[in-house]
Amino acid sequence: FFFSSRRRHTRYIGDWSSDVCSSDLEEQAELLERHMDLVIDSLAYSGYDWYEIASFARDPAHQGLHNRAYWEGREYLGLGVGAVSTVAGERRTNGPKLAAYLADADEHAVEELDARTLAEERLLLGLRLADGVPVDAVADVLDRVALERLSGLGLATAVDGRIRLGRRGRMLLHDCVAELIA
C-alpha cells in the first residue's frame, strides 16, 4: 500500500542507490506507516470514516460510489481513452492514445476472466473496503489456514460471514492477500 521494494525514484523514498540495505527500507516503511496512522487518527478525530484503503468520508452519501462496482466484484462499464470495463466475464481495455481511439472506438484489448481470477480479484479489491468481503464470494480461492494465522496476528477477522482487515492489515493489504489466496 505505502511502500514498494522496487528501486526507483519516488517522492516518498527518494533516489535509492543499489547499496541501500533492507534495514533502511524497513525504517522508511515504518516511518510511512506511522505517518498514515497520524492521518487516519486525525481524520477520524475530525469525523471522517476510513471506508476504503485510500478514501475517507464524513457521511456514507459522500463515499466514492463510482468505484464500488469493482471493489465489490460487480460488472462495470468504462468509456473513453484508456477506460476499462468488466462485463460478462471479459475485461475490455481501451487503448491509451486519443487519435487511435477516435479512429476506432471499438478497438480494445479483451481478456477472458475465469471464475478463479474473478474470485481472486474480489478478494484483493474487496479487502480494500472497511466492510471487507463476504467469505462465500471468495471461498474457492481462500486459504483458511492463512486466514486463521492472520486473525491470530490481529491483521484480519472473519465475523458474520465477512473477512475484514484491521488497520495494520489494510496497510499490508497486498501481503495479506498474497497469504490468503490458496
Buried (B, 14 or more C-beta within 10 A) or exposed (E): BBBEEEEEEEEEBEEBEEEBEEEEBEEBBEBBBEEBEEEBEEBEEEEBBBBBBEBBBEEEEEBEEEBEBBBBBEEBEBEEBEBBBBEEEEBBBBBEEEEEBEEEEEEBEEEEBEEEBBBBBBBBBBBBBBBBBBBEBBEEBBBEEBBEBBBEBEBBBBEEEBBBBBBBBBBBBEEBBEBBBB
